[in-house]
């Protein structure tokens, strides 16, 4: 009996990281990030399909991060079933914030991570077509340059703007697109944080008008 108790304690210890957060298995990680991942499409001169991630909600609005290159001259833009009301783009990076009136059904905001290093595992969920069935991928961070991060997670057209997440399901980047071979390119966490700070995101999300 004592051995069984010690085994249970050991399992509990090794499934928790140094900060006390549970390390999720792949199924649990994908389930967590799917809760905040959305399909984005626009109708206008061109029809475009992208993806995004809910970074915040308040009583009256939903805030969605995506890639700036998904923003085209359009008549209407949607995140899942909801029309986008306001678009804010970065002047320096391939990032955009979409503001939507109300809540997106069955979705909630993600948590933003604190760090990401070369060699870390990353996960992503994108919506490359009009179907709301997600495309899942995972890989490892290869390296960083001044402006970009690179990983082995394979992404395809339509996955631009989706989130890159760590094993805890926290947002650590925004997908730009596929690179050469199986390499994917993403906006790193530092650029996401700089963008949100530049647009006074904390003030935006507190304003419920």
N, C-alpha and C positions, 0 to 999 in steps of 0.2 A: 504493500500500500504506500509506504514511504517513497519507494522508487517511482511510482506512478505520479505522486504529487510533485516530486522533483522534476519529472519529465514535463509535466504541464507548466511548471514555473519556467523551465528552460525554453519551451516553445514560445511562451508569452514574451519572454525577454528578447529572443532573437527575431520576433516579428515586430519589434518596436525599435525605431532608430534612436540616435543619441538625444534628440530633442523630445522624445516621448511620443512622437506621432506614429500611428500604425503604418507599416509598409504594406500596401495593398497588392494583391495579385492582379494579373492583367485584366481579368474579368471585372473585378471591383473598380480598377482604375478607369476602364472604358465606361462603366456604368456611371461613375462620378462625372467624367468630363462630358458625357452625352447630355447630362442634365442642363448644361450651360451652352451647348453648341447649337448653332442655327444655320439654316439654309438662307442664302441671300440671292435675290434675282431682281433684275431691273428691266423695264420695258420702255423703249424709246426708239431712237434711230437704230440702236443696236440692242440685241437681247443678250444679257450677260448673266452668268451664273457664278456665284462665289460662295464663301462660307464665312462664319463669324462666331464670336463668343460673347456671351453676356457678361459684362464686367461689373454691372451694378443695376439696382432697381430702387425706386422709391414708391411713394403712394400713387404717383400719377404717371411715371415714365419708366422706360427700360432703356439701358445704355449698352450698345453693342460695339465691340472692337472688331475691325476688319482691315484689309489691305487697301491703301489709297488707290491702287491701280484698278480696283473693282469699281471705282466711282467714275461713271461715264456721263456725258450729257444725256439725261434721261427725263422722261415724263413722270415715271413712278418707280419707286424702289421699295422692295419688301424684305422683311426678315421673317421667315416662316409665313404666317398668315397676316402679319401686321405691316401696314404702310409706314415707311420711314418719313418722319416729319422734319428733322434737322440733320444736316451732315457737316461735320467739322473735320478738316483734313490737316495733316502735319505739313509744315513747310520744309522740313528737313528729311523726313523718313517716309517709308511706304506704309503709313498708318492713317486710319480714319476712325472717327467715332460717330455712330448713328444713334440718334435719339428718337424714340418711339413713344407715342402716347399709350398709356395702359401697360398691361403685362402680356407676355407671350405665353400661351397656354402650355402648361406642364413643363415649364422651364424655370430655372433659377440662376442666380449669379454665381460666377466662379470665384475662387479665392486666388489672389495673386501671390506667387512665390517670392522668395527673398534672394535666391541665388541659383545659378546654373553653371556647371563646369564641363569642360571637355571630358568625355567618357561617361557622362551621366546618361541614363535612359530617358527618352522622351516619347510621348504618345500624342497622337492627333486623331481627330474625327472631322471629316469634311463631307460636303454634300455636292458631289460633282454634277448631279443632274437635278431635274425637278422633283424626283422622288425624295421623300424624306428619310429613305433608308440610308444610313450613314456608311461612309467608307472609312475603315479603321486602318491605322498604320502605326508602327513603332520602330524605334532604332536608337542609335546613340549619337550624342553630339561629337562631331569630329574635331572642330576647331572654331575659333572666332577670329574675325578681322575687326578693324575699327568700326565697320558699319553693319556687318552681317554675322550670323551664325550658320553653321553647316552641319547637317546630320545625315544619317543613313536611313531615316524614315522616308519611305517612298510616297510621294504625293503626285497627283495628276491634275489636269485642268479642272477647274471648279473647286479645288480645295484651297485656293488662295484666300487668305483672310482667316482661315481657321486657326485655332489656338494650338500651340505646342505646350504640353503639360508634363510635369514630373510624375514620379510614381505615386505621389500623394494626391494627384489630381489637381495640383495648383498650376495656374497659368505661368509659363516662363518664356513665352515668345509668340509671335504671330507669323504664320506661314506666308512667305512670298511666293514660292513655287518650286518646281523641279529644276535641278541644275544639270550637270553632266552625268550621265549614267544614273546610278541610284542615289545620287546626292541631292538632298533638298536644302533650300536656302530659307532662312527665316530672320525676321526682325528680333533681335535679342531683347532680353528683359530690361536692360538699361535704357534702350530706346523707347520701349513701351512706357516705362516710368517717367522718362523725360517728357514724352508727349502728353501724358495725363497731367503732369505738373504744369506744363506750358499753357494748357487750355483751362487751368483752374478746375480740374475735374471734381475735386472735393466740394467746391462751391456749387458746381452744376448739379451734383447729385443731391445736395441738401435743399436746392430750390425746387419746391413742389408745385410751382405755378405753371 
